[in-house]
Amino acid sequence: MYLEHFALRELPFSITPDTSFFFNYSGHQQAMNVLLVALRSGEGFIKITGEVGTGKTLLCRRLLNLLGADKEFVTAYIPNPLLTPTALSLALAEELGIECPRNLGQHRVLKMITDKLITLNAEGKHVVLLIDEAQAMPAQSMEALRLLTNLETEKYKLLQIVLFGQPELDTILAKPSIRQLRQRIAFSYKLPFMDREAVRIYLAHRLVIAGYSGQPMFSDKAIDSLYRASRGVPRLINILAHKTLMAAYGQGAKTVQQQHVLAAIADTEDVNEQHAGLRNRITYAFVGLAALIIGMAGFLYLKVAQ
């Protein structure tokens, strides 16, 4: 695509949660500090919430990597918690390396989990369960999760749980039927959106990780437009930045200007409606990003032909 054109080793703005691109801006760093302090103090429940696309899964995987490198911790990870209480227990058992027959009763499964947690605690290990997309968890499974945190010694919980979820998780936890779990959440943090300066540094950071070593690629006006359209949401920043590089490449440009960002905005849903007028202004230069891609194909054809 545009890797050779911009002297990149890999795509810098993929929307997959690649921890090698983790950006330690203030919001994610504060969330990580909350997590590490809470986990080392032995608290039961910790909650991290954020809007769609703010980087919760990336933060979760980054935490998994950090805890995995620490011999004091044993981690379990459930990316899809849309599970019955029995299925949730089996998933946790599997993550802890416990071999359970599928037809084993719920009581027996919980007994095996308890025994495993007691053994790990005797070895000086802290067991942490990380649950992504926690807002999708059924109420009965949340109650089963709460009961698991009843397991404790005189000083520590045998199982610590970190919930990562969208703001809907707070709505669910506000229900009277979930109040016992809510009261056990000792630490919580809400991921903020990036401000304009963070977006500028974020773009440069990902380009450097991807192998770029030249002058700043995005002009100030391009960054302004990208920030306003994305509202500081990392996933939208990545989508727009990727399309912006495609637009610049389609014109053979080495730097990204505002017109390239506007072309990306015109082709992207869920961008800030404040840019509706700006999108209309670019029709004289672009007929959507699709036209640019067609032009890019022609550019590649001529390059190969030469």
N, C-alpha and C positions, 0 to 999 in steps of 0.2 A: 504494500500500500504506500504509505508515505515515510516509512522508516529510513530508507536510504536518502530521501530528499532532505530530511531534517537531521541526518546522522544520529539515528536512535538505534539502540539494540533491541528494544521491545516497545510494545504499545504503552504509552505512559498513562492513558486515561481509561483503562479497562474498568468495568463496573463490578468485576468479581472481587471479593474481599481478600486481596493479596497482602499478607502482613509485611512483605518486604517494602511496600509503599506506605506503611503506617506513618502518619503525620502527627507529630506530637504538638499540635496547637493547644491553646490553653484549655479548651473544653475537654478534649480527650485526655489531656494530662491530668486535669483535676479529677476526672472520673477514675482514671487509673490509680491516682493517689488514694481516693476514697476506697477503692476495691482492695488495694494492698494493705492499707491500714486496718480495714475491717476484717479481712481474712486472717491477718496475723494476730488480731486481738481475740479471735475465736468466736465471732458473732454468728448467729444462726442464719438469718435471711438478710440479703443485700439486694437492692433493686436499682437497675439502671434503665431509664426510659428515654425515649427520643422519637421525634417524628420519623416517618419513612425516609430512608436515604441519608440519615445523619451519621451512619457508621457504627451502629450497635454490633453487628455481626463481626466487623473487622476488629472492634475493641474486644469482643469476646474471644476471638481467635488469638489476638495478641496476648490476652491474659492467659489463655491456655498455654501458649509458648513459654511465657515467663514462669508460670507455675510448673510446667513440665521440666524446666531446667533447674528447679529448686528441689533438692532431695527431701525436703520436709513435707512436700505436698503430693497428694495423689488426686488426680482429676478425673471427673466423669463429665461427658458432654452429650446433651440431648438437643439436637437442632430442630426437631419437630415434635413438640409436646402435645399434639392432638392425639392423646392416648388415654385409654381407660386406666383406672388405678392399677389393675393387674398388669397391663402392658407397660405402664410406667415403671413398676417394680422390676419387671423382667429386663427392661432396658437399662435400668440402673445396675442390676446384677451383672448384666453382660459387660457394661463399662468397667465394672470392678473386677472383671475376670472370674466371675462365679459361674460355673456351669450348672444351669437349672433346666431340668426337663420341662418342656412346654406344658405338660399336663399337671405340673406341680401346683398345689393349692396356694392361694395368696398368703396364708399364714406361714407355710413352710418357706416360701420365697423370702418373706420379711425376716424370718428367723435366720436364714442363711446370710442375708444382708447385714443383720445385726451382728452376727458372729464375725463377719469379715471386718466390719467397722471397729469392733472391739480389738481384733487382732492388729489392725493397722494403727490404732491408737496406742497400743502397747509398744509398738515399734517406733513411736514418736512421730507418726505421720498425721497430717491434717488432710482430711478428705473433703474435696470441694466438688459440688455438682453445679455445672453451668447449664442453664436452660435458655435457649434462644427462642424468640417469638413467643414469649410466655403468655401473651394476651390470648393465644389460641388454646390454652389449656382448659379443659372442662372443669367445672366447679368441683366435681367429686374427686378429680385427680389432684386439684389444689389442696383439698382437705387431706388426701393421702400423703401429699408432700409435707404438709404441716406435721402430721403424726410422725413422720420420719425424723423431724428435728427434735422430737421428745427424747431421742436417744442422746444421752450426755453423761459425762463424768461429773465430779464435783466442781471442776474448773472449766471444762471445755465441752462444746457440742461435738458429738461423734461425726456429724455431717453438717457442713456449711453449704448453703444454697445461694447462688447468684441468679437472679431473674433479669433477663434482658427483654424489654418489650416496648411496644408502641404506647402512646398515651392512653389507648383503650385499656391498658392494664390497670391504670389508676382507677378508671371507672369500675372495673370488675372488683378491685380490692375495696372499693367504697361500699360494696353491698354488705348489708348486715350479716349475711350468711358466711362471709369471708373475713369477718372482723378479727377472728382469732389469729389468722395468718397475718393480717395487716399489722396487728399489734406486735408481731415478732420481727418486723422489718426494722433493724437497728440503724442501717445506713441506706440512704438513697441519693440518687443524683440524676438530674435531667440534662441530657446533652443539648447544648445550645447550637444555633446556626453560626456559621463563620461570618465575621465581618469582612469588610472590603480588603483590609491589609492581610488578614489571614488567607483570603482567597489568592491574593498575589503571591504570597510565600508558598502556598499549597501548589499552585501551578508550577512554580520554579522547582519546588522539591520533587515533584513527580517526574518532571523532565530530566532532572539530574539523575535520579534513580534509574531512569530508562536509558541513560547514556549520553544525554545532551550536555555539551560543554561550551556552547557559544554565548553570544550576547543575549540579553533578555528577549525572549521570542514574542511575548505578548505586549502590545503597546498599552499605554495607560488607558486610552479610550476603549480598547478591546476588553481590558480587565473590568472597567466600569460597567460596560454593557453585560458582560458575562456574570458579574456579581449581582446586578439588579435582576437579571432574568432568572438566575438560579436561586435567588433568595438566600444564598449561603449554604445550600444543601449540597453536601459532597457528591451524592450520586448524580444530581442534575449538573453540577460543575463538570463531572467526568464526561457525561453524555454530550454536553455542549462543547467542551474543549476538544473532544475527539472529532466531532463533526466540523468544528472550526478548523482544525488542522487539515481535514479533508478538503475544505473549501479553499484554504490557502494553497495547498498542494495542487488543486485543480487549476489554479491561476499561475502556478509556478513561483509563488511568493515564498520567500524565506522567513519573513516575519508575519505575525498575525495582526491584522488591522481590524477596526470596528466593523467594517463591511463584511468580513469573514464571519465574525460572531453573529451578526444580524442574519446572515444566511443560515447559520445553524439554528438560531432562534426560530426562524420562519418554518423550519422543518421539525420542530420539537414541541410535543404537547407538554402541558403542565409547567409552562414557564410563566414568569410574572406577566400579568395582563397589562402592566404599565408599558410593556414593549409592543403592544398591538399597533400603535401608530408607527413605531420604528420599523416594524415588519413591513408595513405598507409602503414605506419610503424606499425600500430596497428593490422593489419590483423592476425598476428601470435598469438595474444592474444585474439582477439574478432572477431567474424564474424557479426559485426554490433550490434546495440542495440537490435534488435529483438532476437538474440540468448541469450542475457542477460535476456530479459524478460521471455523467455522460461525457462532459468535456475532459475530465480526468482520464477516462478510458481512451479518448482520442489522443491525449498527450502521451500516454503510455505506448500506444500503437506507433506513433511517430518516433518515439525514442527507441523502440525495438527495431523499427525499420531502418533507422540510421546505423 
